[in-house]
């Protein structure tokens, strides 16, 4: 980079007709300009400029060198401009990695409005069951904090969600509505099975009472390691399940599902955007992450659920916890 700076300074000295004028143009000390040109001549082993007290002239070698130099520096400036424009402009492709559930219930519903805002951005979504996401292969991975991150990625929290109890109106009409946690003992419950672990008593949290926790040994008529399977069965009236509010928000609004046992929840989940690096983030990727956060907040607005804080800035991915695998949404 010192050599490149010396080249630019040499060109400026010629264009401005002197060292002092070039120094003013470049906002450098005259001595620095003189030194940089001298360093360039020393590196090349040839004099580029003839200096007298009255005028400055190019040597034959200087004329040849400057002719090639202008083309080289012009191409460098053009390359820089193209890269800067690529970073700033809302064009190009954003490669997105997401689990099946987050792709279906967060990314997919956000696409239409995002494309209306940024019609020149293409979303290339890769849907995988994320056991250990290789974030470096994508512009952004949409994950949650239940997922161990074996990665050097940085993450931005885009939304906080609670998991709530819900059931279909038809189920509640046939079986009644539970009013206390212990009432779940007499209901048909649908539960997410954690990989490699047996079902345990369900932990329940009361946010209105200092996060008081109790455990209820809930009988289950359906266990599955797939959130959408449980959600579909719940909508069809098979029983009561615990679901992240951001997933069921449209169904709560439409009346397909009703929340039960409020204010009890079973967990709090953070939705996050994992990025391969905090440096040189393209504008199109930042726009997509910003819109996901906006969409997630708007999705649950007015449903009366607690939101813990706002979306956060970039931070290193948390270390993967030891122990058995955690359930993935």
DOGUMI-745160 format. One record per atom (N, C-alpha, C): residue in one letter; x, y, z. Coordinates in steps of 0.2 Angstrom, whole numbers, padded with zeros to 4 digits, always signed. Layout:
AXYZ...
END
This chain:
X+0004-0006+0000X+0000+0000+0000X+0004+0006+0000X+0010+0006+0003X+0015+0012+0003X+0017+0013-0005X+0018+0008-0008X+0020+0009-0015X+0014+0012-0019X+0008+0010-0018X+0002+0012-0021X+0001+0020-0020X+0002+0021-0013X+0002+0028-0011X+0007+0033-0015X+0013+0030-0015X+0019+0033-0019X+0017+0035-0026X+0014+0030-0029X+0012+0030-0036X+0007+0036-0037X+0002+0036-0032X-0004+0041-0033X-0001+0048-0032X+0004+0049-0027X+0007+0055-0026X+0011+0057-0032X+0015+0053-0035X+0019+0055-0041X+0014+0057-0046X+0009+0054-0047X+0004+0056-0053X+0001+0063-0051X+0000+0064-0044X-0003+0071-0042X+0002+0076-0043X+0009+0075-0042X+0014+0080-0042X+0014+0082-0050X+0014+0077-0054X+0014+0079-0061X+0008+0083-0063X+0002+0081-0061X-0004+0084-0063X-0005+0091-0060X-0002+0092-0054X-0002+0099-0051X+0004+0103-0053X+0009+0101-0056X+0015+0104-0058X+0020+0106-0053X+0019+0102-0047X+0024+0104-0042X+0023+0100-0035X+0028+0100-0031X+0027+0096-0025X+0022+0100-0020X+0023+0106-0019X+0019+0110-0014X+0012+0110-0016X+0010+0111-0023X+0003+0110-0025X+0000+0103-0024X+0004+0098-0025X+0002+0091-0024X+0001+0090-0017X+0005+0093-0012X+0004+0092-0005X-0002+0095-0003X-0004+0101-0005X-0010+0105-0004X-0016+0101-0006X-0016+0098-0012X-0021+0094-0015X-0023+0088-0011X-0017+0085-0009X-0018+0078-0005X-0018+0079+0002X-0018+0085+0005X-0018+0087+0012X-0012+0083+0016X-0006+0083+0013X+0000+0080+0016X+0005+0086+0016X+0010+0084+0021X+0015+0089+0022X+0020+0089+0016X+0023+0094+0013X+0027+0094+0007X+0033+0089+0008X+0035+0089+0014X+0041+0084+0015X+0039+0077+0014X+0033+0075+0016X+0030+0068+0015X+0029+0067+0007X+0027+0072+0003X+0026+0071-0004X+0033+0070-0007X+0038+0074-0005X+0045+0073-0008X+0047+0066-0006X+0046+0064+0000X+0049+0057+0002X+0046+0052-0002X+0039+0052-0003X+0036+0047-0006X+0038+0046-0013X+0039+0052-0017X+0041+0051-0024X+0049+0049-0024X+0053+0051-0019X+0059+0048-0018X+0060+0041-0017X+0055+0039-0013X+0055+0031-0012X+0053+0027-0018X+0049+0030-0022X+0047+0027-0028X+0052+0027-0033X+0056+0032-0034X+0062+0032-0038X+0067+0027-0036X+0068+0027-0029X+0073+0022-0026X+0071+0015-0028X+0064+0014-0027X+0062+0007-0028X+0063+0005-0036X+0062+0010-0040X+0062+0008-0047X+0070+0009-0050X+0074+0012-0046X+0081+0013-0048X+0082+0018-0054X+0077+0023-0055X+0078+0027-0060X+0075+0034-0058X+0077+0039-0061X+0074+0046-0059X+0068+0047-0064X+0063+0049-0060X+0056+0050-0064X+0055+0058-0066X+0058+0062-0061X+0057+0069-0062X+0064+0073-0062X+0064+0078-0067X+0070+0083-0066X+0067+0089-0063X+0071+0090-0057X+0069+0096-0053X+0074+0101-0053X+0071+0107-0055X+0075+0113-0055X+0072+0118-0050X+0075+0124-0049X+0072+0129-0045X+0066+0132-0048X+0065+0132-0055X+0060+0135-0059X+0055+0131-0061X+0056+0125-0063X+0052+0120-0066X+0053+0113-0064X+0048+0109-0066X+0048+0102-0064X+0046+0098-0071X+0050+0093-0073X+0049+0090-0079X+0050+0083-0079X+0046+0079-0082X+0047+0072-0083X+0053+0070-0086X+0056+0065-0084X+0062+0061-0088X+0058+0057-0093X+0062+0054-0098X+0059+0050-0103X+0056+0043-0099X+0060+0041-0094X+0057+0035-0090X+0051+0037-0086X+0051+0043-0084X+0045+0046-0080X+0039+0046-0085X+0040+0048-0091X+0034+0049-0096X+0031+0042-0097X+0036+0037-0098X+0033+0030-0100X+0030+0027-0094X+0033+0028-0088X+0030+0026-0082X+0023+0029-0080X+0023+0035-0081X+0016+0039-0079X+0011+0036-0084X+0013+0035-0091X+0007+0033-0095X+0004+0026-0093X+0008+0022-0091X+0006+0015-0089X+0002+0016-0082X+0005+0020-0078X+0003+0021-0071X-0005+0024-0071X-0006+0029-0076X-0013+0031-0076X-0018+0026-0077X-0016+0022-0082X-0021+0016-0083X-0022+0011-0077X-0016+0010-0074X-0017+0005-0068X-0021+0008-0063X-0019+0015-0061X-0023+0018-0056X-0030+0019-0057X-0032+0020-0064X-0039+0021-0066X-0042+0014-0065X-0039+0009-0066X-0043+0002-0066X-0043+0001-0058X-0039+0002-0054X-0039+0001-0047X-0045+0005-0044X-0046+0012-0046X-0051+0016-0044X-0058+0013-0046X-0058+0011-0052X-0064+0008-0055X-0066+0002-0051X-0061-0003-0049X-0063-0009-0046X-0065-0007-0039X-0062-0002-0035X-0064+0000-0029X-0072+0003-0029X-0073+0007-0034X-0080+0010-0035X-0085+0004-0036X-0083-0001-0040X-0088-0007-0041X-0089-0010-0035X-0084-0012-0031X-0085-0015-0024X-0089-0011-0019X-0087-0004-0019X-0091+0000-0014X-0099+0000-0016X-0100+0000-0023X-0107+0001-0025X-0110-0006-0024X-0107-0012-0025X-0109-0018-0023X-0111-0019-0016X-0108-0015-0012X-0109-0016-0004X-0115-0011-0003X-0115-0005-0006X-0121+0000-0004X-0127-0002-0008X-0127-0004-0014X-0134-0004-0017X-0138-0010-0015X-0144-0009-0016X-0149-0014-0014X-0150-0019-0020X-0145-0022-0022X-0146-0027-0028X-0142-0033-0026X-0142-0038-0030X-0139-0044-0029X-0142-0050-0025X-0139-0055-0023X-0142-0060-0019X-0140-0061-0012X-0145-0062-0008X-0144-0064-0001X-0145-0071+0000X-0139-0075+0002X-0140-0082+0003X-0142-0083+0011X-0148-0086+0012X-0151-0087+0018X-0151-0094+0020X-0149-0096+0026X-0149-0103+0029X-0154-0103+0035X-0159-0107+0035X-0164-0107+0040X-0167-0115+0041X-0169-0116+0047X-0172-0122+0049X-0179-0123+0046X-0182-0129+0045X-0188-0129+0041X-0193-0125+0045X-0194-0125+0051X-0199-0121+0055X-0198-0113+0054X-0192-0111+0055X-0191-0104+0054X-0191-0102+0047X-0190-0106+0042X-0191-0104+0035X-0198-0104+0034X-0202-0108+0037X-0209-0108+0035X-0213-0102+0039X-0211-0101+0045X-0215-0096+0049X-0212-0090+0050X-0206-0089+0048X-0203-0082+0049X-0200-0079+0042X-0196-0083+0039X-0193-0081+0033X-0198-0080+0027X-0202-0086+0026X-0207-0086+0021X-0212-0081+0021X-0215-0079+0027X-0220-0074+0027X-0217-0067+0026X-0211-0066+0027X-0208-0060+0026X-0206-0058+0019X-0206-0063+0015X-0203-0062+0008X-0207-0057+0004X-0214-0057+0004X-0218-0053-0001X-0216-0046+0001X-0217-0043+0007X-0216-0036+0008X-0209-0034+0007X-0204-0039+0009X-0197-0037+0008X-0196-0036+0001X-0198-0040-0004X-0197-0039-0011X-0201-0033-0014X-0206-0031-0011X-0210-0025-0013X-0205-0019-0011X-0202-0019-0005X-0197-0014-0004X-0191-0014-0008X-0188-0020-0009X-0182-0020-0012X-0182-0025-0018X-0185-0023-0023X-0187-0028-0029X-0181-0030-0033X-0175-0027-0032X-0169-0030-0035X-0165-0035-0031X-0167-0036-0025X-0163-0041-0021X-0166-0048-0022X-0162-0053-0023X-0164-0060-0024X-0163-0063-0017X-0167-0067-0015X-0166-0071-0009X-0165-0078-0011X-0160-0081-0009X-0158-0088-0010X-0158-0092-0004X-0164-0095-0002X-0165-0098+0004X-0164-0106+0004X-0160-0108+0009X-0158-0115+0010X-0161-0117+0016X-0165-0122+0016X-0168-0125+0022X-0165-0131+0024X-0163-0132+0030X-0159-0138+0032X-0161-0138+0040X-0161-0144+0042X-0161-0146+0049X-0155-0144+0052X-0154-0139+0056X-0148-0136+0058X-0145-0139+0064X-0141-0144+0063X-0138-0147+0069X-0131-0143+0071X-0128-0141+0066X-0122-0137+0067X-0121-0133+0061X-0124-0127+0060X-0124-0123+0054X-0117-0121+0052X-0116-0121+0046X-0110-0119+0043X-0111-0112+0040X-0111-0107+0045X-0113-0100+0043X-0109-0097+0038X-0103-0099+0038X-0098-0096+0033X-0100-0097+0026X-0104-0102+0024X-0106-0103+0018X-0112-0099+0015X-0115-0094+0020X-0121-0091+0019X-0120-0083+0021X-0124-0079+0018X-0124-0072+0020X-0127-0071+0027X-0132-0075+0029X-0135-0075+0035X-0138-0082+0037X-0138-0084+0043X-0142-0090+0045X-0147-0088+0050X-0153-0090+0050X-0158-0088+0054X-0159-0094+0059X-0157-0092+0065X-0157-0098+0070X-0160-0095+0077X-0161-0100+0082X-0163-0098+0088X-0158-0100+0094X-0159-0097+0100X-0154-0098+0105X-0154-0105+0108X-0158-0109+0106X-0158-0116+0108X-0153-0120+0104X-0150-0117+0099X-0146-0121+0094X-0139-0120+0096X-0135-0125+0098X-0127-0124+0099X-0124-0121+0093X-0120-0116+0093X-0117-0113+0088X-0109-0115+0088X-0107-0120+0084X-0100-0121+0084X-0097-0117+0078X-0096-0111+0079X-0094-0107+0073X-0091-0100+0076X-0087-0097+0072X-0084-0091+0073X-0089-0085+0071X-0095-0086+0070X-0100-0081+0067X-0101-0076+0073X-0104-0071+0071X-0107-0066+0076X-0114-0066+0075X-0118-0065+0080X-0125-0065+0080X-0128-0058+0082X-0134-0057+0079X-0138-0052+0081X-0145-0054+0083X-0147-0053+0089X-0154-0055+0091X-0159-0050+0088X-0163-0053+0084X-0168-0050+0080X-0175-0050+0084X-0176-0054+0089X-0183-0054+0092X-0183-0059+0098X-0187-0057+0103X-0188-0062+0109X-0195-0064+0108X-0196-0071+0110X-0202-0074+0109X-0203-0078+0116X-0210-0079+0117X-0212-0083+0123X-0215-0089+0120X-0215-0095+0123X-0219-0101+0121X-0225-0101+0125X-0231-0102+0122X-0237-0101+0126X-0241-0108+0124X-0246-0109+0129X-0251-0114+0128X-0256-0112+0123X-0258-0117+0118X-0264-0115+0114X-0267-0121+0112X-0273-0120+0109X-0278-0126+0107X-0283-0123+0102X-0286-0128+0098X-0291-0126+0094X-0297-0125+0097X-0302-0120+0095X-0308-0119+0098X-0312-0125+0098X-0312-0130+0093X-0316-0136+0093X-0314-0140+0099X-0307-0141+0100X-0305-0145+0106X-0307-0142+0112X-0307-0136+0113X-0309-0133+0120X-0317-0134+0120X-0321-0133+0115X-0328-0134+0115X-0329-0141+0118X-0325-0146+0115X-0326-0153+0117X-0324-0155+0124X-0318-0152+0126X-0315-0154+0132X-0314-0149+0138X-0317-0143+0136X-0316-0138+0141X-0309-0134+0141X-0309-0129+0145X-0303-0125+0145X-0299-0126+0151X-0293-0127+0151X-0289-0128+0158X-0288-0121+0161X-0289-0120+0167X-0289-0114+0171X-0283-0113+0175X-0280-0119+0177X-0274-0119+0181X-0269-0124+0178X-0263-0124+0179X-0258-0128+0177X-0260-0136+0178X-0262-0137+0184X-0264-0144+0186X-0269-0147+0182X-0273-0142+0179X-0279-0145+0174X-0276-0149+0168X-0270-0147+0166X-0267-0151+0161X-0267-0158+0162X-0267-0161+0168X-0267-0168+0169X-0274-0171+0166X-0279-0167+0165X-0285-0170+0163X-0286-0169+0155X-0281-0166+0152X-0282-0164+0145X-0277-0169+0141X-0278-0168+0134X-0274-0172+0129X-0269-0167+0127X-0262-0169+0129X-0257-0164+0128X-0252-0167+0122X-0250-0162+0118X-0245-0164+0113X-0239-0160+0114X-0233-0164+0114X-0227-0162+0117X-0221-0163+0112X-0216-0158+0112X-0210-0159+0108X-0205-0163+0112X-0203-0168+0108X-0198-0173+0111X-0191-0171+0109X-0187-0170+0114X-0180-0168+0113X-0176-0174+0111X-0172-0173+0106X-0168-0178+0103X-0164-0182+0108X-0164-0188+0109X-0160-0192+0113X-0162-0192+0121X-0168-0189+0122X-0170-0188+0129X-0178-0190+0130X-0179-0193+0136X-0186-0195+0137X-0190-0188+0140X-0196-0189+0139X-0200-0183+0141X-0200-0182+0149X-0199-0176+0151X-0199-0175+0158X-0205-0171+0160X-0206-0170+0167X-0212-0165+0169X-0211-0159+0165X-0216-0156+0163X-0216-0149+0160X-0215-0143+0165X-0210-0139+0163X-0208-0134+0167X-0213-0128+0165X-0216-0124+0170X-0220-0119+0168X-0218-0113+0172X-0219-0107+0169X-0216-0100+0171X-0222-0096+0172X-0223-0092+0177X-0228-0087+0178X-0224-0080+0178X-0224-0076+0172X-0220-0070+0171X-0223-0065+0176X-0229-0065+0178X-0233-0060+0182X-0231-0061+0189X-0227-0066+0191X-0226-0068+0198X-0219-0069+0199X-0214-0065+0196X-0207-0065+0197X-0204-0071+0194X-0207-0074+0188X-0205-0080+0185X-0205-0086+0189X-0211-0086+0193X-0212-0092+0198X-0212-0098+0193X-0209-0104+0195X-0208-0110+0191X-0212-0115+0195X-0215-0119+0191X-0218-0126+0194X-0217-0131+0188X-0218-0137+0190X-0217-0143+0186X-0224-0147+0186X-0226-0149+0180X-0232-0153+0180X-0231-0159+0176X-0232-0165+0178X-0231-0171+0175X-0237-0172+0170X-0236-0169+0164X-0242-0169+0159X-0242-0175+0155X-0248-0179+0155X-0249-0184+0151X-0249-0182+0144X-0246-0186+0139X-0245-0184+0132X-0248-0190+0128X-0252-0187+0123X-0255-0192+0118X-0252-0191+0111X-0247-0187+0111X-0243-0186+0105X-0237-0183+0106X-0231-0187+0105X-0224-0184+0105X-0221-0184+0098X-0218-0178+0097X-0214-0178+0090X-0208-0173+0091X-0203-0175+0087X-0197-0170+0087X-0198-0165+0081X-0204-0164+0079X-0205-0159+0073X-0210-0154+0075X-0209-0148+0076X-0213-0143+0078X-0219-0142+0074X-0219-0142+0067X-0224-0142+0063X-0229-0147+0063X-0227-0153+0065X-0231-0159+0066X-0236-0158+0072X-0233-0155+0077X-0237-0153+0083X-0242-0148+0082X-0239-0143+0078X-0243-0137+0077X-0249-0139+0072X-0248-0143+0067X-0254-0145+0063X-0259-0149+0067X-0257-0154+0071X-0261-0158+0076X-0265-0153+0080X-0262-0148+0083X-0265-0143+0087X-0271-0140+0084X-0269-0137+0078X-0274-0134+0074X-0280-0138+0072X-0279-0144+0071X-0284-0149+0069X-0288-0152+0075X-0286-0149+0081X-0290-0151+0087X-0288-0157+0091X-0282-0159+0090X-0279-0165+0093X-0278-0164+0101X-0277-0158+0103X-0275-0157+0110X-0272-0150+0111X-0269-0149+0117X-0265-0143+0119X-0258-0144+0118X-0255-0139+0115X-0247-0139+0114X-0245-0132+0116X-0238-0132+0117X-0234-0126+0119X-0231-0124+0112X-0232-0118+0110X-0229-0116+0104X-0226-0109+0105X-0221-0107+0101X-0218-0100+0101X-0223-0096+0098X-0224-0090+0102X-0230-0086+0100X-0229-0083+0093X-0223-0082+0091X-0221-0079+0084X-0224-0084+0078X-0224-0091+0080X-0226-0096+0075X-0234-0096+0075X-0237-0095+0080X-0244-0096+0080X-0248-0089+0080X-0244-0083+0080X-0248-0077+0080X-0253-0076+0074X-0252-0078+0068X-0257-0078+0063X-0263-0082+0065X-0262-0088+0068X-0268-0092+0069X-0272-0090+0075X-0268-0086+0080X-0272-0083+0085X-0276-0077+0083X-0274-0074+0078X-0278-0068+0075X-0284-0071+0071X-0283-0076+0068X-0288-0078+0063X-0293-0082+0067X-0291-0084+0073X-0296-0088+0077X-0295-0096+0077X-0290-0098+0073X-0289-0105+0072X-0287-0108+0079X-0283-0104+0082X-0281-0106+0089X-0282-0101+0094X-0283-0103+0100X-0284-0099+0106X-0278-0100+0111X-0276-0095+0114X-0271-0096+0120X-0275-0098+0126X-0272-0103+0130X-0275-0105+0136X-0270-0105+0141X-0272-0105+0147X-0268-0105+0153X-0263-0098+0154X-0266-0093+0151X-0262-0087+0152X-0262-0085+0159X-0257-0082+0162X-0251-0080+0159X-0245-0085+0158X-0246-0091+0160X-0241-0096+0160X-0238-0097+0153X-0231-0098+0154X-0227-0099+0148X-0223-0105+0149X-0219-0108+0144X-0215-0114+0146X-0208-0112+0144X-0206-0106+0140X-0199-0105+0139X-0199-0098+0136X-0193-0095+0135X-0192-0089+0131X-0186-0091+0126X-0188-0089+0120X-0183-0090+0115X-0181-0084+0111X-0175-0083+0109X-0172-0078+0106X-0171-0080+0098X-0174-0076+0094X-0172-0078+0087X-0166-0073+0085X-0162-0076+0081X-0155-0073+0079X-0153-0073+0072X-0150-0068+0070X-0147-0069+0063X-0139-0070+0064X-0137-0076+0062X-0130-0077+0063X-0126-0075+0056X-0121-0071+0057X-0117-0068+0051X-0110-0071+0051X-0107-0072+0045X-0100-0075+0045X-0095-0070+0048X-0097-0063+0047X-0092-0058+0050X-0096-0052+0051X-0093-0047+0056X-0096-0041+0057X-0093-0036+0052X-0088-0037+0048X-0085-0033+0044X-0088-0033+0037X-0088-0027+0033X-0090-0027+0026X-0097-0030+0025X-0102-0029+0029X-0108-0032+0029X-0112-0029+0023X-0114-0032+0017X-0117-0029+0012X-0124-0026+0014X-0125-0020+0011X-0131-0017+0013X-0137-0021+0012X-0137-0025+0007X-0143-0029+0005X-0144-0035+0011X-0139-0037+0014X-0139-0042+0020X-0142-0038+0026X-0139-0032+0027X-0141-0028+0033X-0149-0027+0032X-0151-0025+0026X-0158-0023+0025X-0162-0029+0026X-0160-0035+0024X-0164-0041+0025X-0165-0043+0033X-0159-0042+0036X-0159-0044+0044X-0164-0039+0047X-0163-0032+0045X-0167-0027+0048X-0175-0028+0047X-0176-0030+0041X-0183-0032+0040X-0186-0038+0043X-0182-0043+0044X-0184-0049+0048X-0186-0047+0055X-0182-0042+0058X-0183-0040+0065X-0190-0036+0065X-0191-0032+0060X-0197-0028+0060X-0203-0032+0059X-0202-0037+0055X-0208-0042+0053X-0209-0046+0059X-0204-0048+0063X-0206-0052+0069X-0209-0048+0074X-0207-0042+0075X-0210-0038+0080X-0218-0036+0078X-0219-0035+0072X-0225-0033+0070X-0230-0039+0070X-0227-0045+0069X-0231-0051+0069X-0234-0053+0076X-0231-0051+0081X-0234-0052+0088X-0237-0046+0091X-0237-0040+0088X-0240-0034+0091X-0247-0035+0092X-0249-0033+0098X-0256-0033+0100X-0259-0039+0103X-0254-0044+0103X-0257-0051+0106X-0256-0051+0114X-0253-0046+0117X-0253-0046+0124X-0248-0050+0127X-0242-0052+0123X-0237-0056+0126X-0231-0052+0127X-0227-0054+0132X-0221-0050+0134X-0216-0050+0129X-0213-0044+0128X-0207-0044+0123X-0201-0042+0128X-0196-0046+0128X-0190-0044+0133X-0185-0040+0129X-0186-0034+0129X-0180-0030+0125X-0181-0029+0118X-0177-0026+0115X-0177-0025+0108X-0172-0029+0104X-0172-0029+0098X-0166-0032+0094X-0160-0029+0096X-0155-0034+0096X-0148-0031+0098X-0143-0030+0092X-0137-0028+0094X-0132-0027+0090X-0128-0034+0088X-0123-0033+0085X-0119-0039+0083X-0114-0041+0089X-0114-0048+0090X-0110-0050+0096X-0107-0057+0094X-0102-0059+0097X-0099-0066+0095X-0104-0071+0096X-0104-0077+0092X-0109-0082+0094X-0107-0085+0100X-0112-0087+0105X-0111-0090+0111X-0108-0097+0110X-0104-0099+0115X-0100-0106+0114X-0106-0111+0115X-0105-0117+0111X-0110-0122+0112X-0110-0125+0119X-0115-0126+0122X-0116-0129+0128X-0114-0137+0128X-0111-0139+0134X-0110-0146+0134X-0117-0150+0136X-0117-0156+0135X-0123-0160+0136X-0127-0162+0130X-0133-0165+0132X-0137-0168+0126X-0139-0162+0121X-0141-0164+0115X-0143-0160+0110X-0150-0156+0112X-0151-0150+0110X-0157-0147+0112X-0162-0147+0106X-0168-0146+0108X-0173-0147+0103X-0173-0141+0098X-0174-0142+0092X-0174-0137+0087X-0181-0135+0084X-0182-0129+0083X-0189-0127+0081X-0189-0128+0073
END
